């Protein structure tokens, strides 16, 4: 068994570090990488009547009807915010969330008498002596190693070390290179069709991203952020809001030119409009079908415009906040603020087409749930066609192994 240290922030500077350790599934990489963080504090149980029909029971995965009695298990997430997982009364797992003493549960005094009796009966039926465990217990990655699994038949019993030659590294990476820019329109369209029909299995494996609470900041350099936005490295992300649930099904989208019509010449939180009329209906339907909605967007102006950084931050996060409010469904957001590769500038690993934002989400912002790549997809407007400003979106999808759609096709316009 070989132990290979990873420093993800240096991947772009040293491609030798980006090794595909075979035979390892993406799910196993995530599980191996998320195994050493100390357990989070015990969850606090609460009871209330559902305020809407948007929450999903974490026990049976069914929707909790508006007005229905529900139990919540709340805990402090390692990323620095409180989050609650909701359950039908009959679905609360007694082994990890014991109810007693029932009268001390938050909200118990505010529910109806017959519902109190139901909880008392539930408490009697629950086994004693169980230790509460946080519903958000998501072990963080090992900071400096990834281990390979046993070799599959026909695969040599070895992995590549950091001492491998650059020639060997480049050979290993040949299989994941994608060429779009500079191609003919016919070639770009062929790439687009291939991206839509990615087969199951043999998905690209992402490197482990080291992540801990101490890495989270409240400001991006000298720019302040609204309270619900935080910073990890060169990524600004929106904290989890009520109703946002981890899922094996990810519906991912670019923002500018895909969901929102914006212009680099216009600045301000209100300087946007819906790119397509069907967006609200489509996103709400995906959310109701159990998808987690995620936005992955680049915004290098936040890094580049040092003298106007605060203005760039306010404009970008303001537009995203207003868009989410318009959609009326919770959305997870990641903004890559780093610069693309240039003279004396290393390529930021989180900036699309690099897939760093996806691996950050998959490893640390999805409650350890394995993502079903056959049901998940990505929609973006940068597909390398003649009219497109780049091919960053289609390359992003291909690097991950996601099905890809252009917005005019997906939103039926």
JOKA-V71750 format. One record per pair of residues at least 4 apart in sequence whose ideal C-beta (glycine too) atoms are under 7 Angstrom apart, sorted by the first residue. I is the first residue (numbers start at 0). J is the second residue. D is the distance in Angstrom with one decimal. If there is no record, write none. Layout:
BEGIN
I&J&D  I&J&D
END
This chain:
BEGIN
0&146&5.6  0&147&6.5  1&147&6.0  1&158&4.5  1&160&6.6  2&144&4.4  2&146&6.2  3&18&6.9  3&20&6.7  3&144&6.5  3&145&5.6  3&158&6.6  3&160&6.6  3&161&6.8  4&143&4.6  4&144&6.0  4&161&6.9  5&16&6.7  5&145&6.2  5&206&5.2  5&207&5.3  6&16&6.9  7&206&5.3  7&208&5.0  7&209&6.8  7&348&6.2  8&232&6.8  8&348&6.8  9&13&5.5  9&16&6.3  10&16&5.2  10&17&5.2  10&206&6.3  10&348&5.3  11&345&5.1  11&346&4.0  11&347&6.8  11&348&5.1  12&345&5.0  14&168&5.8  14&172&6.5  15&161&6.8  15&163&6.3  15&165&5.7  15&168&4.2  16&161&7.0  17&172&6.6  17&206&6.5  18&159&4.6  18&168&7.0  18&171&6.4  19&171&6.1  19&204&5.6  20&145&6.3  20&147&5.0  20&158&5.1  21&154&6.0  22&148&6.4  22&150&6.1  22&151&4.1  22&154&5.1  23&27&5.4  23&28&5.6  23&147&6.1  23&148&5.4  23&204&6.0  25&29&6.6  25&202&5.2  25&204&5.4  26&30&6.4  26&369&4.3  27&31&6.0  27&148&6.0  28&32&6.0  28&145&6.9  28&204&5.4  28&205&7.0  28&207&6.9  29&33&6.0  29&361&6.4  29&362&5.5  29&369&6.9  30&34&6.9  31&145&6.2  31&146&6.0  32&140&3.8  32&141&6.2  32&145&6.5  32&207&3.9  32&362&6.0  33&137&6.5  33&138&4.6  33&139&6.4  33&140&5.7  33&362&6.5  33&367&6.0  34&138&5.1  34&141&6.6  35&138&6.0  35&139&6.9  35&141&5.4  36&77&6.6  36&138&4.3  36&139&3.8  38&132&6.8  38&133&6.6  38&136&5.5  39&74&5.5  39&75&6.4  39&77&6.4  39&133&3.8  39&135&5.8  39&136&5.1  40&74&6.1  40&75&5.8  40&133&6.2  41&131&3.9  41&133&6.4  42&72&4.1  42&73&6.1  42&74&4.5  42&96&6.1  42&131&5.9  42&133&5.1  42&134&5.4  43&73&4.8  43&105&6.7  44&70&6.3  44&71&7.0  44&72&6.0  44&96&6.0  44&98&6.5  44&104&5.2  45&71&4.5  45&73&6.4  45&104&6.3  45&105&3.9  45&106&5.0  46&68&6.8  46&70&5.4  46&104&5.5  46&106&4.5  46&107&5.9  46&110&6.0  46&118&6.7  47&69&6.4  47&106&4.8  48&66&5.4  48&67&6.8  48&68&6.0  49&54&5.9  49&63&4.9  49&64&6.6  49&65&5.5  49&66&6.2  49&67&5.1  49&69&5.1  51&65&5.3  52&62&5.9  52&64&5.6  52&65&4.3  53&242&4.6  54&63&4.8  54&69&7.0  54&85&4.6  54&242&5.9  55&60&6.3  55&62&5.8  55&63&6.8  55&244&5.3  56&60&6.5  56&61&5.4  56&63&5.5  56&85&6.4  56&86&5.3  56&87&4.8  56&90&5.2  57&84&4.5  57&85&6.7  57&86&5.8  57&134&7.0  58&86&5.0  58&87&6.5  58&90&2.9  58&91&6.8  58&92&6.5  59&87&6.6  59&90&5.1  60&289&6.9  63&67&5.4  63&69&5.1  63&85&5.9  63&87&6.3  68&88&5.5  68&110&6.7  68&114&5.3  69&85&5.1  69&86&6.5  69&87&6.6  70&86&4.9  70&88&5.8  70&91&4.9  71&83&4.4  71&84&7.0  71&85&5.3  72&83&6.8  72&84&5.0  72&96&5.2  72&134&4.4  73&81&5.8  73&82&7.0  73&83&4.3  74&82&6.9  74&133&4.0  74&134&6.1  74&135&4.7  75&81&5.8  76&80&5.5  76&82&4.9  76&135&4.9  77&137&6.6  77&139&6.6  77&212&5.3  78&212&6.8  78&215&6.1  79&212&5.9  79&215&5.3  79&229&6.8  80&238&4.8  80&239&6.4  82&135&5.6  82&239&5.2  84&134&4.3  86&90&4.6  86&91&4.4  88&117&6.5  88&121&6.4  91&96&5.5  92&96&5.8  93&97&6.3  93&125&4.0  93&126&6.0  93&129&6.4  94&129&5.1  95&131&6.5  95&132&4.5  96&131&6.1  97&125&6.0  97&129&4.9  97&131&6.1  98&104&6.9  98&118&7.0  98&121&6.4  98&122&4.5  98&125&5.7  99&122&5.4  101&107&6.6  101&118&5.4  101&119&5.6  101&122&4.6  102&107&5.9  106&110&6.6  107&115&6.6  110&114&4.4  110&115&6.0  112&116&6.7  113&117&6.6  114&118&6.7  115&119&6.4  116&120&6.4  117&121&6.4  118&122&6.4  119&123&6.8  120&124&6.7  121&125&6.6  132&136&5.9  135&366&6.9  137&366&5.8  137&367&5.2  139&210&5.5  139&211&5.8  140&207&4.7  140&208&6.6  140&209&5.7  140&210&6.4  140&362&6.4  141&207&7.0  142&209&4.8  145&207&5.3  147&158&4.6  150&154&4.5  150&155&6.7  150&156&4.6  159&163&4.6  159&167&6.9  159&171&6.8  163&167&4.6  163&168&5.7  165&169&6.2  166&170&6.5  167&171&6.5  168&172&6.4  172&176&6.5  175&203&5.9  175&398&6.7  177&394&5.1  177&397&4.9  178&182&6.6  179&187&6.1  179&190&5.6  179&383&3.6  179&390&3.6  179&393&6.1  179&394&6.1  180&383&6.0  180&390&5.2  182&186&3.4  182&187&5.2  182&383&6.7  184&188&6.2  184&384&6.4  184&385&5.2  185&189&6.5  186&190&6.6  187&191&6.4  187&382&6.8  187&383&4.3  187&384&5.0  188&192&6.5  189&193&6.4  190&194&6.3  190&383&6.4  190&393&6.2  191&195&6.7  191&382&5.4  191&393&6.4  192&196&6.7  194&393&5.5  194&396&5.5  194&397&5.7  194&402&6.9  194&403&3.6  195&402&5.8  195&403&5.9  195&404&6.6  197&400&5.9  197&401&7.0  197&402&5.6  199&372&7.0  199&373&5.2  202&372&5.5  202&400&3.9  203&398&6.2  203&399&6.2  203&400&5.1  205&354&6.4  205&358&3.7  206&358&6.9  207&362&6.9  208&358&5.7  208&359&5.5  208&362&5.7  208&363&7.0  210&214&6.1  210&231&7.0  210&363&4.7  214&231&5.6  215&229&5.2  215&230&7.0  215&231&6.0  216&229&6.9  216&230&4.3  217&224&6.3  217&229&6.5  218&222&6.2  218&223&5.4  218&224&6.3  218&230&6.7  219&224&6.5  219&230&5.0  219&235&5.9  219&301&6.4  219&312&6.2  219&336&6.5  220&308&6.6  221&308&6.3  222&308&4.5  222&309&4.6  222&312&4.4  224&228&4.1  224&230&7.0  224&235&6.8  224&312&6.5  224&316&6.6  225&316&6.3  227&237&6.2  227&238&4.7  228&235&5.9  228&237&5.7  228&316&5.5  229&236&5.9  229&238&6.1  230&235&5.5  231&236&6.5  232&349&6.9  233&335&6.6  233&336&5.1  233&337&3.9  233&347&5.6  233&349&5.7  234&333&5.7  234&334&6.6  234&335&5.9  234&336&7.0  234&349&5.1  234&356&6.4  234&359&6.5  235&316&7.0  235&334&4.3  235&336&6.1  236&332&6.4  236&333&5.1  237&331&6.7  237&332&4.2  239&243&5.2  240&329&4.9  242&329&4.4  243&329&3.7  243&331&6.2  244&291&6.6  245&291&6.5  245&365&4.6  245&366&3.6  245&368&4.8  246&289&5.9  246&290&6.1  246&291&4.0  246&368&6.6  247&368&5.5  247&369&6.2  247&370&5.8  247&371&4.3  248&289&5.9  248&290&4.7  248&291&6.9  248&371&5.9  248&374&4.6  248&375&5.9  249&290&6.9  249&291&5.6  249&293&5.8  249&370&5.7  249&375&4.1  250&285&4.7  250&290&4.2  250&292&5.4  250&376&6.5  251&293&4.7  251&295&5.9  251&376&7.0  251&377&4.4  252&257&5.6  252&258&5.5  252&294&5.4  252&378&4.9  253&257&4.0  253&295&6.7  253&296&6.1  253&378&6.9  253&379&3.7  253&380&6.3  253&392&5.4  254&258&5.3  254&259&5.7  254&294&5.2  254&296&4.0  254&319&6.8  255&259&6.1  255&261&4.8  255&296&6.6  256&274&6.8  256&380&4.2  257&274&6.2  257&378&6.0  257&379&5.5  257&380&4.9  257&406&4.6  258&274&5.8  258&278&5.9  258&322&6.6  259&271&4.4  259&273&6.8  259&274&5.8  259&318&6.5  259&322&5.8  260&271&6.4  260&272&4.8  260&273&7.0  260&274&4.9  261&270&6.8  261&271&4.9  261&318&6.9  265&270&4.3  266&270&6.5  266&310&6.2  266&314&4.8  267&314&5.7  268&313&6.6  268&314&6.2  268&317&2.5  268&318&5.6  268&321&5.9  269&321&6.7  271&318&4.8  271&322&7.0  273&278&5.3  274&278&6.7  274&406&6.2  275&406&6.3  275&410&4.0  275&412&4.9  277&281&5.3  277&410&4.8  277&411&5.7  278&282&6.1  278&410&6.0  279&283&6.2  279&325&6.9  279&326&5.8  280&284&6.2  281&285&6.5  281&410&6.1  282&286&6.4  282&292&5.9  282&326&5.2  282&328&5.7  283&287&6.3  283&326&6.9  283&327&6.7  283&328&5.3  284&288&6.2  285&290&4.2  285&292&6.3  286&290&6.3  286&292&5.9  286&328&4.2  291&331&6.5  292&328&6.3  292&330&4.4  292&331&6.9  293&330&7.0  293&331&4.6  293&360&6.2  294&319&7.0  294&330&5.9  294&332&4.6  295&333&5.3  295&351&6.5  295&356&4.8  295&357&6.8  296&334&5.5  297&335&4.9  297&350&5.6  297&351&5.4  298&315&5.0  298&334&5.2  298&336&5.7  299&303&5.3  299&336&6.7  299&337&6.9  299&338&5.3  299&339&7.0  300&304&5.1  300&311&4.5  301&308&6.1  301&311&4.7  301&312&5.6  301&315&6.7  301&336&4.2  302&336&4.8  302&337&5.9  302&338&5.7  303&338&6.5  304&308&5.8  304&311&5.3  307&311&5.9  308&312&6.3  309&313&6.2  310&314&6.2  311&315&6.3  312&316&6.0  313&317&5.5  314&318&6.5  315&319&6.6  315&334&6.3  316&320&6.1  317&321&6.3  318&322&6.2  319&323&6.4  319&332&5.5  320&324&6.4  321&325&6.3  322&326&6.4  323&330&5.1  326&330&6.6  331&360&6.9  331&364&6.5  333&356&4.5  333&359&6.8  333&360&6.4  335&347&6.6  335&349&4.4  335&350&4.4  335&351&6.5  335&356&5.7  337&347&2.7  337&349&6.0  337&350&4.9  338&344&5.4  338&347&6.0  339&346&6.3  339&350&5.9  340&344&6.2  340&345&6.6  340&346&3.6  346&353&6.6  347&353&6.9  348&353&5.1  348&355&4.1  349&353&6.5  349&355&3.8  349&356&5.1  351&391&4.5  351&392&6.7  351&395&4.4  352&391&4.5  352&394&3.4  352&395&4.6  352&398&6.4  354&358&6.1  354&395&6.1  354&398&4.3  354&399&5.0  355&359&6.2  356&360&6.5  357&361&6.0  357&399&5.0  358&362&5.7  359&363&6.0  359&364&6.9  360&364&4.7  360&365&6.3  361&365&5.9  361&370&5.8  365&370&6.8  370&375&5.7  371&375&6.1  372&400&5.7  372&401&6.7  375&401&6.1  376&401&5.8  376&402&4.2  376&404&6.3  377&395&6.8  377&396&4.4  377&401&4.5  377&403&5.6  378&404&4.8  378&406&5.6  378&409&4.9  379&392&2.6  379&395&7.0  380&387&6.6  380&392&6.5  380&405&6.3  380&406&5.5  381&387&5.3  381&388&6.2  381&389&4.5  381&390&5.9  381&391&4.5  381&392&4.0  381&393&6.9  382&387&5.5  382&390&6.4  382&392&6.1  382&393&4.5  382&405&5.3  383&387&6.0  383&390&3.1  383&393&5.7  390&394&5.5  391&395&6.1  392&396&6.6  393&397&6.3  393&403&5.5  394&398&6.1  395&399&6.8  396&401&4.4  396&403&3.8  404&408&5.5  404&409&4.0  405&409&6.9  406&410&5.5  407&412&4.8
END
